[in-house]
Amino acid sequence: MVTKRTARLALISSLSAATLLGLTACGGSAPATTSSEEKGLIGISMRFIAGNAWLSTMSDGAVKSGTAKGWTMEAVDAQGSAQAQIQQMRTFINKGAKAIIIEPVGDRNVAGGIEAAKAAGIPVIVVNDRVSEELAKKVACNVHDDGEATAELVGAKAAAAAVARKGENSTINLYIQALFPQELVTESRENGFLAGWNKYMEQHPTVKTKRIPNNYGEALPDKTLAAMRNVLAGNPDVDVVFNQTDVVMPAVIEALKGAGRMDQNGKTDVILAGFDGGMDVIKSMAKDPSYPVVADGLNQPALQAAYAVDEAISAVTGTPTGKCEGSPATRILPALAVTPENAGRYISDDLAFAGAE
C-alpha cells in the first residue's frame, strides 16, 4: 500500500481528481470519531489520512468495520511524524482505549508508543506498513498484504509485455518509481517485481535489462512528478516504468506527457506497471485494451482494515480469529494482480482502491 508523506493538495488537484478519491475531512491530527459506547474505544493512528487516498480508504474502512461491530472508533492522522504517532498512542492509552491500530510511521521509530501500550496492557495491531521483527513480536497481530509475492506477479506480466513489444535480442530500459529509501514495503515491492521480471527473462536469454537507478517520490504527487521529470530528462528512452503506488499514477502520466513519451490521449509505447489497485487505473485497464498499465498489484486497503479491526477485537475479547499465526503473529492477504483481461471483475463504485471490503 502502500505509503505517504505530507500532501500538497493544490498539486494533487491540478494533476487529477482521481488522486483525491477517498480523501477525508480529517486533516492534521483532528480525530474522525464514530461513537458506540457499549464495547469501548479502538484507536487508530495512521501515518497519513489527509491527502492520501489509499490511506484514507484504509482509515475509513477501519472506522466503518469497527462501528458496524458496536465499537467506538477514533482515527487520527500522524502526518508522517513518528513522534506525533507515539503521542497519539499515549493519548489513546489515557482515554482508556481497549486496543490501538497503527499504520506505522517507520519500522523502528514508533517503538515508544508500542512499548507504552504494552506496559498498559493494551493490544496493538500493526496494519499495512511493517515494523521491525523485534517490535512485530510485541504486538498482537501484524496485518499486511504479501507485497513481494504480489509484486512478483506484476513483474512477470511487465516482463512478458516488454519482450512482446521489444522483441528478442533487445535491450529493455527498466525504471522503478519507488516510495521511500531503505523502507521494508518499498524494498519488498522492488524485490518481488525483480524476482518476477528476472524469472521471466531467464526464458529469454538474448534480452538484456538495463536498470535506470531508482528515484523516490514518497507517494506524493509533487515529489513523484519531480522525480519522474528528472529521470526522463536523463533517460528519454525508458521502456518500462514500475510505479510502486497508484496514488501517484497521475503524476507519472503527467511526466510522460511532458517529456513527449505519451500523447494527450494517453497513447504511449512506454509499458507501465502499478501497485495498490487504484480504481481509476482498474477502470481504465478494463475499458481500454491499449491502456499502458499491463498489470497492477492489489493490496486491498479496505480488506486490510477490516482484518485489523477483527484482530483488535479478538485481542480484546480473547477469542482468536485463527487467522493471525506464527511468530511474529501475522495475518497476510493472498497475492493478487489485475491485468486488462480480468480488470472488469474488480470494478466498484464504492471503493477508491480495488479489492474486497
C-alpha positions in Angstrom: 0.0 0.0 0.0 1.1 1.2 0.5 2.6 4.7 1.8 2.9 8.6 2.1 4.3 11.9 3.2 2.7 15.3 3.8 0.3 16.1 0.9 0.5 19.1 -1.4 -3.2 19.3 -2.2 -3.0 22.1 -4.7 -0.8 20.0 -7.0 -2.9 16.9 -6.4 -5.9 18.9 -7.7 -4.0 20.1 -10.7 -2.9 16.6 -11.7 -6.0 14.6 -11.3 -9.2 14.4 -9.3 -8.6 10.7 -9.1 -5.8 11.2 -6.6 -8.3 12.7 -4.2 -10.6 9.7 -4.2 -11.4 8.7 -0.6 -9.9 12.0 0.8 -11.5 12.6 4.2 -12.2 15.8 6.0 -9.8 14.7 8.7 -6.8 17.0 8.4 -3.8 17.3 10.7 -4.3 15.4 13.9 -8.0 16.2 14.2 -9.9 13.0 15.1 -12.5 11.3 12.9 -14.7 9.6 15.6 -17.7 7.4 15.4 -19.1 6.5 18.8 -20.7 3.4 20.2 -20.5 3.4 24.0 -21.2 -0.3 24.7 -18.0 -2.0 23.9 -15.3 0.6 24.2 -12.8 2.6 22.2 -10.4 1.3 19.5 -7.9 4.0 18.5 -6.4 4.2 15.0 -3.3 6.2 14.3 -2.5 6.5 10.6 0.8 7.5 9.0 -1.3 9.8 6.9 -5.0 10.4 6.3 -5.4 13.8 4.7 -4.1 13.9 1.1 -3.5 10.2 0.7 -6.5 8.4 -0.9 -5.1 4.9 -0.2 -4.6 5.5 3.5 -7.9 7.4 3.9 -9.6 4.4 2.3 -7.9 2.2 4.9 -8.8 4.6 7.8 -12.5 4.9 6.6 -12.7 1.1 6.2 -11.5 0.6 9.8 -13.9 3.0 11.2 -16.8 1.5 9.2 -15.9 -2.1 10.2 -15.5 -1.4 13.9 -18.6 0.8 14.1 -20.6 -1.9 12.5 -19.5 -4.3 15.2 -20.5 -1.9 18.0 -17.2 -0.3 18.9 -16.2 3.3 19.3 -13.7 4.1 16.6 -11.4 7.2 16.6 -9.0 7.7 13.7 -6.2 10.3 13.8 -3.6 11.5 11.3 0.1 11.4 12.4 1.1 13.4 9.3 4.2 11.4 8.8 5.6 12.1 12.2 6.8 9.2 14.4 6.7 11.5 17.4 3.1 12.5 16.7 2.1 8.9 16.3 3.7 8.0 19.6 1.9 10.8 21.3 -1.4 9.8 19.7 -0.9 6.2 21.0 -0.3 7.6 24.5 -3.4 9.8 24.2 -5.4 6.7 23.3 -3.9 4.9 26.4 -5.0 7.8 28.6 -8.5 7.7 27.1 -8.8 4.0 28.1 -8.7 2.5 24.6 -9.2 -1.2 24.5 -6.9 -1.6 21.5 -4.8 0.5 19.2 -4.4 0.0 15.5 -1.4 1.8 13.8 -0.3 2.2 10.2 3.2 2.9 11.4 5.5 5.8 10.6 8.7 3.8 10.0 9.6 0.3 11.1 11.5 1.2 14.3 10.9 4.8 15.4 7.4 4.2 16.9 8.8 1.8 19.5 8.0 4.2 22.3 4.3 4.0 21.5 4.2 0.2 21.2 6.1 -0.1 24.5 3.8 2.3 26.3 0.7 0.4 25.1 2.3 -3.0 26.0 3.0 -1.6 29.5 -0.6 -0.5 29.8 -1.9 -3.9 28.8 -3.4 -2.6 25.6 -3.0 -4.7 22.4 -1.6 -3.1 19.3 -2.4 -4.1 15.8 0.0 -3.1 13.0 -1.5 -2.8 9.6 -0.1 -2.4 6.1 3.4 -1.0 6.6 5.5 -3.1 8.9 7.6 -2.7 12.0 10.9 -4.4 12.7 10.8 -8.0 13.7 11.6 -7.3 17.3 8.7 -4.8 17.5 6.5 -7.1 15.5 6.8 -9.7 18.2 5.5 -7.2 20.8 2.2 -6.6 19.1 -1.0 -8.7 19.0 -1.1 -9.1 15.2 0.7 -7.7 12.1 -1.8 -7.4 9.2 -0.5 -6.8 5.7 -0.6 -7.8 2.1 2.1 -10.1 0.6 3.7 -7.3 -1.2 6.6 -9.3 -2.5 4.5 -12.1 -3.9 2.1 -9.7 -5.4 4.8 -7.6 -7.0 6.4 -10.8 -8.4 3.1 -11.4 -10.4 3.3 -7.8 -11.6 7.0 -8.1 -12.6 6.3 -11.2 -14.6 3.5 -9.6 -16.5 5.5 -6.5 -17.2 8.4 -8.5 -18.5 6.2 -10.5 -20.8 4.7 -7.3 -22.2 8.2 -5.8 -22.7 9.5 -8.8 -24.6 6.4 -8.9 -26.7 6.9 -5.3 -27.7 10.7 -5.0 -28.0 11.4 -8.5 -29.2 14.3 -10.9 -28.7 17.8 -9.6 -28.9 16.7 -6.2 -27.5 17.7 -4.1 -24.5 14.9 -3.0 -22.2 15.4 0.1 -20.1 13.6 -0.5 -16.8 12.9 2.2 -14.2 11.3 1.7 -10.8 9.5 4.8 -9.4 9.9 3.9 -5.7 8.4 5.1 -2.5 10.9 5.6 0.3 14.6 4.6 0.5 15.5 1.8 2.9 11.9 1.0 3.9 10.5 -2.5 4.2 7.4 -2.1 2.0 9.4 -0.3 -0.7 12.1 -3.0 -0.7 9.6 -5.9 -0.8 7.8 -4.5 -3.8 11.1 -3.9 -5.6 12.4 -7.3 -4.8 9.2 -9.0 -5.7 8.9 -7.2 -9.0 12.5 -8.0 -10.0 12.0 -11.6 -9.0 9.1 -11.9 -11.4 10.9 -9.9 -14.1 14.1 -11.9 -13.8 12.3 -15.3 -13.7 10.6 -14.4 -17.0 13.7 -13.1 -18.6 15.5 -16.4 -17.8 13.4 -17.8 -20.6 14.7 -15.1 -23.0 18.4 -15.1 -22.5 19.0 -12.8 -25.5 17.1 -10.0 -24.0 19.1 -7.6 -21.8 17.7 -5.4 -19.0 19.3 -2.1 -18.3 18.3 -0.7 -14.9 17.8 3.0 -14.5 18.6 3.9 -10.9 15.5 4.3 -8.6 14.2 7.6 -7.6 11.9 8.1 -4.6 8.6 10.1 -4.7 7.4 9.2 -1.1 3.9 8.5 -2.5 3.4 12.2 -3.1 2.3 13.6 -6.4 4.6 16.6 -6.4 7.7 14.7 -5.4 6.9 11.9 -7.8 6.4 14.4 -10.7 9.8 15.9 -10.0 11.4 12.5 -9.7 9.9 11.3 -13.0 10.9 14.5 -14.8 14.5 14.2 -13.7 14.6 10.5 -14.7 13.0 11.2 -18.1 15.4 14.1 -18.8 18.4 11.8 -18.3 16.8 8.6 -19.8 14.4 9.6 -22.6 14.5 6.1 -23.9 12.9 4.4 -20.8 10.8 1.4 -21.9 9.2 0.2 -18.7 8.1 2.0 -15.5 7.1 0.1 -12.4 5.3 2.7 -10.3 5.1 1.5 -6.7 1.8 3.2 -5.9 -1.3 4.2 -7.9 -1.8 7.1 -5.6 0.7 9.0 -7.8 -0.1 7.4 -11.2 -1.4 10.8 -12.4 2.0 12.3 -11.7 3.7 9.6 -13.6 1.4 10.1 -16.6 1.8 13.9 -16.4 5.6 13.5 -16.6 5.4 11.1 -19.5 3.2 13.6 -21.4 5.5 16.5 -20.6 8.5 14.5 -21.9 6.8 13.7 -25.1 6.6 10.0 -24.3 2.8 9.9 -24.1 0.3 11.9 -26.2 -2.6 13.8 -24.7 -4.9 10.9 -25.4 -2.8 8.6 -23.3 -1.1 6.7 -26.1 2.5 5.7 -25.4 5.0 3.0 -26.2 6.1 3.0 -22.5 4.9 0.0 -20.6 3.6 0.8 -17.1 3.0 -1.5 -14.2 1.4 -0.4 -10.9 0.6 -1.3 -7.4 -2.3 -0.6 -5.0 -5.2 -1.1 -7.4 -6.4 2.5 -7.8 -10.0 2.3 -9.1 -9.3 4.8 -11.8 -6.4 2.6 -13.1 -8.5 -0.6 -12.9 -11.4 1.0 -14.8 -9.1 2.3 -17.5 -7.5 -1.2 -17.8 -10.9 -2.7 -18.2 -12.2 -0.1 -20.7 -9.2 0.3 -23.0 -7.1 -2.7 -24.0 -4.3 -0.3 -25.2 -4.1 1.4 -21.8 -0.4 1.4 -20.8 -0.7 -0.3 -17.4 -0.3 -4.0 -18.1 -0.5 -5.3 -14.5 -1.5 -3.8 -11.2 -0.9 -5.4 -7.7 -3.8 -5.3 -5.3 -3.3 -4.8 -1.5 -6.9 -4.1 -0.7 -6.8 -1.3 1.9 -10.5 -1.8 3.0 -10.0 -5.5 3.5 -6.7 -5.0 5.4 -8.6 -2.5 7.6 -11.4 -5.0 8.3 -8.9 -7.7 9.2 -7.0 -5.3 11.5 -10.3 -4.5 13.3 -11.1 -8.2 13.6 -7.8 -8.9 15.2 -8.1 -5.9 17.6 -11.4 -7.2 18.8 -10.0 -10.7 19.0 -7.1 -9.5 21.2 -9.5 -7.5 23.5 -12.1 -10.3 23.9 -9.6 -13.2 24.0 -11.4 -15.0 21.1 -8.8 -15.8 18.4 -9.8 -15.5 14.8 -7.5 -18.4 13.9 -6.1 -16.3 11.0 -3.2 -14.5 12.8 -0.5 -17.0 13.3 3.2 -17.6 13.8 6.0 -15.5 15.4 5.6 -12.6 14.9 1.8 -13.2 14.8 0.8 -12.3 11.2 -2.2 -12.2 9.0 -1.3 -11.9 5.3 -3.6 -11.2 2.4 -3.1 -13.5 -0.6 -1.2 -12.2 -3.6 -3.4 -10.8 -6.3 -2.6 -8.9 -9.5 -5.0 -7.4 -12.0 -4.5 -7.4 -15.8 -6.5 -5.9 -18.6 -8.1 -9.3 -19.1 -9.6 -9.6 -15.6 -9.9 -5.9 -14.6 -13.6 -5.8 -15.2 -14.4 -8.1 -12.2 -12.7 -5.7 -9.8 -14.6 -2.5 -10.7 -16.6 -1.0 -7.8 -18.1 2.4 -7.5 -18.0 2.1 -3.7 -14.2 1.7 -3.3 -11.3 4.1 -4.3 -9.0 1.1 -4.5 -9.9 -2.4 -5.8 -10.5 -5.4 -3.6 -13.0 -6.7 -1.1 -14.2 -4.8 2.0 
